[in-house]
Amino acid sequence: MPEGCKPGDTINIVVPYASISDDNVELSIPPVASSDPNSVFGKLAAFGSFVNSKAKQLDEQYKISEKATAASEAVKQKAITIDEQYKITEKAKELDQKYKVSETTGAIATNITTKANELNEKHQIIPKIQAAGGQVSEKSRNAGGQVFHHILQLFY
């Protein structure tokens, strides 16, 4: 906890963001549509709102979505043309039927799943992993709290 603070005290953290216009870049805090505009959550909400509106503005200005959709459709059509021209899908189906690739890989996958389930039942692997994950999660929460504490000390 920052020096001079006690449990229950409110701590304000400033989250700056970049405001980019055609001719300059500014760092500022946007107006916040939150019950507490000075809270971290209020500032994060404002930042998210700013990013969203800027993305929409850029999309409208440069027609990014339209161009991406058109490019995607062009690639799809080219793939269909190539497939029709060289009969790739038909040849792949013929190879699959001839060498029973789908059938064989399906049987292998079923066999692997069965063996994995047998190993898990015998050695209780999944419960052990879940227990270890819980311990790691707890330790990472503690470490995250310590990191946050040190960051707050830098600002207060």
Backbone bond lengths (Angstrom), bond angles and torsions (degrees), N, CA, C in turn:
res aa  C-N    CA-C-N  psi(-1)  N-CA   C-N-CA  omega(-1)  CA-C   N-CA-C  phi
1 M - - - 1.445 - - 1.524 108.27 -
2 P 1.342 117.98 139.06 1.453 119.84 179.92 1.520 111.78 -58.55
3 E 1.309 115.56 149.14 1.460 121.85 -178.20 1.523 109.48 -58.46
4 G 1.331 117.16 136.81 1.448 122.50 178.66 1.518 114.22 85.63
5 C 1.322 118.61 -2.57 1.465 122.23 179.69 1.517 109.73 -101.91
6 K 1.316 115.19 152.21 1.459 120.10 176.00 1.526 108.08 -129.65
7 P 1.343 117.13 162.13 1.466 119.20 179.95 1.523 111.24 -51.73
8 G 1.322 115.82 135.78 1.459 121.35 179.65 1.518 113.51 97.00
9 D 1.344 119.27 -16.78 1.456 121.82 177.73 1.525 109.62 -67.84
10 T 1.312 117.52 147.83 1.452 122.69 176.38 1.523 108.48 -90.07
11 I 1.328 115.64 133.42 1.461 120.87 178.51 1.521 107.17 -116.76
12 N 1.320 117.62 122.56 1.462 121.72 178.08 1.521 109.60 -96.90
13 I 1.322 115.14 131.27 1.457 120.88 177.86 1.520 107.66 -120.21
14 V 1.316 117.13 128.41 1.456 121.54 -179.63 1.523 108.89 -86.03
15 V 1.322 115.54 129.25 1.464 121.22 178.27 1.530 107.42 -115.35
16 P 1.331 117.96 96.95 1.466 119.23 -178.91 1.527 111.24 -76.12
17 Y 1.319 116.02 158.96 1.447 120.42 174.76 1.520 108.25 -143.84
18 A 1.313 115.76 166.30 1.458 120.64 -178.31 1.512 110.11 -95.15
19 S 1.327 116.01 128.68 1.453 121.92 173.48 1.525 106.41 -104.12
20 I 1.325 116.90 117.65 1.464 120.59 -173.87 1.522 108.84 -112.94
21 S 1.318 116.18 122.96 1.458 120.50 173.76 1.523 107.78 -115.49
22 D 1.326 116.47 -174.98 1.468 119.71 -176.25 1.526 113.19 -61.82
23 D 1.348 117.21 -33.29 1.459 117.94 -173.89 1.525 115.41 -121.13
24 N 1.328 119.76 1.32 1.465 118.54 177.60 1.522 112.41 -157.75
25 V 1.328 115.09 169.52 1.454 122.73 177.86 1.525 107.37 -125.48
26 E 1.333 116.99 131.22 1.459 121.47 179.21 1.521 109.47 -127.61
27 L 1.319 115.73 147.76 1.464 120.92 170.79 1.515 106.96 -104.36
28 S 1.337 115.69 125.29 1.459 119.33 -179.71 1.514 109.86 -158.42
29 I 1.311 116.21 173.25 1.458 122.77 176.91 1.529 107.19 -105.36
30 P 1.340 118.18 126.15 1.462 120.24 -179.05 1.526 111.10 -74.08
31 P 1.340 117.06 160.44 1.467 118.65 172.38 1.529 108.67 -63.71
32 V 1.315 116.47 143.35 1.458 120.68 -172.39 1.516 110.63 -111.74
33 A 1.344 115.46 131.64 1.460 121.68 174.67 1.521 107.09 -98.54
34 S 1.322 116.44 76.25 1.459 121.68 -177.41 1.508 107.96 -147.49
35 S 1.327 116.96 159.14 1.455 119.40 178.19 1.528 110.58 -65.82
36 D 1.322 117.48 -27.91 1.461 121.59 176.20 1.525 108.36 -130.79
37 P 1.336 116.31 90.85 1.464 119.56 -175.19 1.521 114.05 -64.40
38 N 1.324 118.30 -15.36 1.460 120.65 179.79 1.523 112.58 -93.08
39 S 1.342 116.42 -2.61 1.464 118.98 179.46 1.516 109.67 -76.78
40 V 1.307 115.98 157.81 1.459 121.25 177.41 1.521 109.81 -58.18
41 F 1.336 117.07 -43.61 1.453 121.02 -178.69 1.520 111.43 -65.33
42 G 1.331 116.82 -39.22 1.460 120.54 177.32 1.513 111.51 -62.27
43 K 1.323 115.90 -42.71 1.469 120.28 -179.85 1.523 111.14 -69.92
44 L 1.326 117.09 -37.68 1.466 119.88 176.45 1.527 110.44 -65.83
45 A 1.323 117.17 -39.13 1.470 120.80 177.80 1.521 110.15 -62.98
46 A 1.331 116.58 -42.04 1.464 120.57 178.88 1.522 110.46 -64.96
47 F 1.323 116.40 -40.47 1.463 120.33 178.82 1.528 109.95 -62.43
48 G 1.335 116.74 -45.64 1.461 120.78 178.23 1.516 111.65 -60.91
49 S 1.315 116.59 -40.65 1.460 121.39 178.26 1.526 110.81 -63.90
50 F 1.338 116.10 -42.38 1.464 120.71 178.21 1.523 110.68 -61.52
51 V 1.337 116.73 -48.19 1.463 120.87 -179.07 1.526 109.75 -59.80
52 N 1.321 116.87 -43.91 1.458 121.28 179.87 1.527 111.32 -61.56
53 S 1.328 117.36 -46.98 1.466 119.44 -178.64 1.524 111.24 -67.64
54 K 1.341 117.28 -37.07 1.467 120.31 178.27 1.532 110.43 -65.54
55 A 1.346 116.38 -40.68 1.469 120.47 178.13 1.524 110.35 -62.61
56 K 1.337 117.33 -42.74 1.465 120.92 178.27 1.527 110.59 -63.32
57 Q 1.331 116.23 -43.02 1.460 121.17 179.59 1.531 110.69 -60.85
58 L 1.331 116.72 -47.11 1.469 120.40 179.66 1.527 111.15 -64.62
59 D 1.341 116.33 -38.39 1.464 120.70 178.91 1.527 110.26 -63.04
60 E 1.334 116.40 -44.77 1.458 120.05 179.39 1.530 111.16 -66.08
61 Q 1.327 116.46 -41.87 1.459 121.14 -177.29 1.525 112.22 -66.71
62 Y 1.335 117.04 -45.00 1.461 120.89 -174.43 1.532 113.50 -105.91
63 K 1.345 117.28 1.50 1.468 122.84 177.91 1.535 112.05 52.97
64 I 1.341 115.06 46.17 1.465 121.80 -176.60 1.527 110.96 -64.12
65 S 1.326 117.52 -46.01 1.473 120.71 -179.12 1.519 111.17 -61.76
66 E 1.339 116.29 -44.19 1.466 119.69 179.82 1.528 111.02 -62.04
67 K 1.329 116.36 -43.81 1.467 120.36 -179.18 1.524 111.21 -66.74
68 A 1.332 116.97 -40.18 1.464 120.38 179.20 1.526 110.55 -65.37
69 T 1.328 116.52 -41.42 1.465 120.63 178.58 1.530 110.46 -64.56
70 A 1.325 116.64 -42.88 1.468 120.26 179.76 1.528 110.68 -64.85
71 A 1.335 117.00 -41.78 1.471 120.75 179.11 1.523 110.37 -64.44
72 S 1.318 116.72 -42.43 1.460 121.39 178.96 1.533 110.68 -61.67
73 E 1.301 116.40 -43.35 1.470 120.96 179.50 1.530 110.71 -65.51
74 A 1.336 117.24 -38.66 1.466 120.93 178.74 1.528 110.85 -64.29
75 V 1.343 116.53 -42.38 1.472 120.55 178.21 1.519 110.17 -63.76
76 K 1.329 116.41 -42.75 1.472 121.14 179.50 1.528 110.62 -61.18
77 Q 1.319 116.87 -45.72 1.460 120.67 179.72 1.525 111.74 -64.53
78 K 1.327 117.34 -38.35 1.471 120.78 178.34 1.529 109.81 -64.72
79 A 1.339 117.07 -41.23 1.466 120.82 178.14 1.526 110.85 -62.70
80 I 1.327 116.98 -41.24 1.477 120.96 178.40 1.524 109.91 -63.68
81 T 1.331 116.93 -43.52 1.465 121.07 179.41 1.526 111.12 -61.15
82 I 1.333 116.72 -46.66 1.470 121.25 179.60 1.526 110.53 -62.44
83 D 1.342 116.26 -42.54 1.465 120.65 179.21 1.528 110.71 -61.68
84 E 1.326 116.30 -44.46 1.474 119.91 179.51 1.528 111.10 -66.29
85 Q 1.330 116.13 -39.68 1.462 120.69 -177.68 1.527 111.94 -67.28
86 Y 1.322 117.10 -44.85 1.473 120.77 -175.63 1.528 113.36 -102.39
87 K 1.336 117.32 -0.37 1.464 122.88 177.33 1.538 112.40 54.51
88 I 1.327 115.80 44.91 1.465 122.40 -175.78 1.528 110.84 -64.75
89 T 1.332 117.25 -46.31 1.463 120.65 -178.62 1.527 110.89 -62.85
90 E 1.321 116.74 -43.48 1.472 119.97 179.30 1.531 111.24 -61.55
91 K 1.333 116.11 -44.90 1.462 120.41 -179.41 1.533 110.96 -64.54
92 A 1.318 116.03 -38.64 1.469 119.40 178.69 1.528 110.43 -64.51
93 K 1.330 117.04 -41.23 1.473 120.62 177.81 1.530 111.01 -63.72
94 E 1.325 115.75 -40.80 1.470 119.72 178.77 1.530 110.72 -62.76
95 L 1.331 116.74 -44.57 1.469 120.43 178.39 1.529 111.17 -63.18
96 D 1.321 115.47 -39.75 1.467 119.69 179.41 1.525 110.49 -62.96
97 Q 1.323 116.62 -44.18 1.466 120.07 179.61 1.521 111.41 -67.47
98 K 1.322 116.25 -41.97 1.461 120.65 -177.21 1.526 111.27 -65.73
99 Y 1.338 117.26 -45.66 1.472 121.07 -175.39 1.532 113.39 -100.91
100 K 1.340 116.74 1.93 1.471 122.79 177.63 1.532 112.01 52.80
101 V 1.330 116.38 44.79 1.463 122.12 -177.69 1.529 110.78 -63.49
102 S 1.324 118.34 -51.28 1.466 121.35 -178.74 1.525 111.43 -61.33
103 E 1.315 115.23 -43.79 1.467 120.41 -179.88 1.532 110.79 -62.22
104 T 1.332 116.21 -46.28 1.466 120.91 -178.27 1.529 111.51 -66.11
105 T 1.337 116.63 -46.41 1.472 118.89 -179.65 1.523 110.94 -65.80
106 G 1.321 117.39 -34.84 1.467 119.94 176.22 1.516 111.71 -63.10
107 A 1.339 116.44 -42.94 1.471 121.02 178.89 1.529 110.34 -65.38
108 I 1.330 116.53 -40.64 1.478 120.34 178.89 1.529 109.86 -63.55
109 A 1.322 116.74 -45.07 1.474 120.49 -179.84 1.528 110.86 -61.39
110 T 1.316 116.65 -42.06 1.467 120.61 178.01 1.521 110.61 -62.83
111 N 1.324 117.00 -43.51 1.460 121.93 179.52 1.534 111.04 -63.12
112 I 1.323 116.92 -44.12 1.476 120.78 179.06 1.521 110.27 -62.41
113 T 1.328 116.94 -43.87 1.468 120.98 179.41 1.524 110.85 -61.53
114 T 1.318 116.93 -44.00 1.469 121.39 179.06 1.523 110.69 -61.19
115 K 1.341 116.81 -47.27 1.468 120.61 -179.80 1.528 111.35 -64.35
116 A 1.334 117.26 -40.04 1.465 120.77 179.22 1.531 110.21 -63.66
117 N 1.326 117.48 -41.93 1.466 120.87 177.93 1.528 111.18 -64.05
118 E 1.333 116.47 -39.95 1.468 119.79 177.69 1.536 111.02 -63.06
119 L 1.327 116.83 -44.35 1.473 120.56 178.00 1.519 111.22 -61.67
120 N 1.341 116.13 -42.07 1.460 119.79 -179.72 1.523 110.82 -63.95
121 E 1.329 116.93 -43.16 1.468 119.88 178.88 1.523 111.20 -62.78
122 K 1.314 116.79 -40.81 1.462 121.07 -177.20 1.534 112.09 -71.95
123 H 1.335 117.44 -42.41 1.471 120.82 -172.80 1.532 113.91 -110.35
124 Q 1.332 118.69 0.68 1.467 123.33 178.94 1.537 111.68 52.09
125 I 1.328 116.69 50.72 1.463 122.42 -175.75 1.528 111.64 -67.44
126 I 1.332 117.30 -49.03 1.466 120.22 -176.31 1.527 112.17 -61.80
127 P 1.341 120.28 -46.71 1.469 118.52 177.17 1.536 112.97 -60.13
128 K 1.329 116.90 -35.13 1.470 119.79 178.32 1.528 110.72 -67.26
129 I 1.320 116.83 -40.99 1.471 120.59 178.33 1.522 110.06 -65.40
130 Q 1.339 117.07 -41.66 1.460 120.55 179.20 1.523 111.06 -62.81
131 A 1.317 117.08 -41.29 1.466 120.62 178.59 1.526 110.62 -64.28
132 A 1.333 116.72 -43.45 1.465 120.74 178.48 1.522 110.30 -64.37
133 G 1.342 116.89 -39.42 1.462 120.52 178.03 1.506 111.96 -61.73
134 G 1.331 117.16 -38.31 1.462 120.72 177.22 1.519 111.64 -62.88
135 Q 1.330 116.09 -40.74 1.471 120.06 178.37 1.521 110.85 -65.66
136 V 1.331 117.19 -43.07 1.469 120.96 179.07 1.522 109.74 -63.73
137 S 1.336 116.60 -42.10 1.459 121.09 -179.91 1.526 110.74 -60.56
138 E 1.315 117.38 -44.68 1.460 121.39 179.32 1.523 110.89 -62.22
139 K 1.338 116.48 -43.89 1.469 120.03 -179.91 1.520 110.78 -65.87
140 S 1.328 118.01 -38.16 1.464 120.11 179.99 1.530 110.65 -69.96
141 R 1.352 117.69 -34.80 1.463 119.76 175.62 1.521 109.78 -62.92
142 N 1.320 116.62 -43.64 1.468 119.91 178.70 1.521 110.70 -62.87
143 A 1.329 117.26 -43.54 1.465 121.13 179.84 1.525 110.08 -65.06
144 G 1.340 117.18 -40.62 1.461 120.71 178.68 1.512 111.48 -62.18
145 G 1.322 117.12 -40.31 1.463 120.90 176.47 1.513 111.54 -62.29
146 Q 1.318 117.03 -40.50 1.465 120.67 178.79 1.529 110.97 -65.36
147 V 1.326 116.53 -42.07 1.473 120.27 178.64 1.523 109.60 -62.37
148 F 1.330 117.25 -46.00 1.463 121.08 179.57 1.522 110.23 -60.70
149 H 1.332 116.40 -41.03 1.462 121.42 178.23 1.531 110.38 -59.00
150 H 1.326 117.41 -43.94 1.473 121.14 -179.45 1.523 111.19 -68.35
151 I 1.325 117.06 -36.11 1.474 119.92 176.98 1.518 110.23 -64.38
152 L 1.331 116.26 -44.28 1.474 119.43 178.78 1.528 110.55 -61.37
153 Q 1.321 117.24 -37.69 1.471 119.32 179.72 1.528 111.00 -63.67
154 L 1.325 117.57 -29.59 1.456 119.61 178.98 1.519 111.64 -67.16
155 F 1.342 116.76 -31.68 1.459 120.75 -175.62 1.528 113.67 -96.72
156 Y 1.314 117.50 -15.45 1.478 118.94 -176.14 1.492 111.11 -126.25
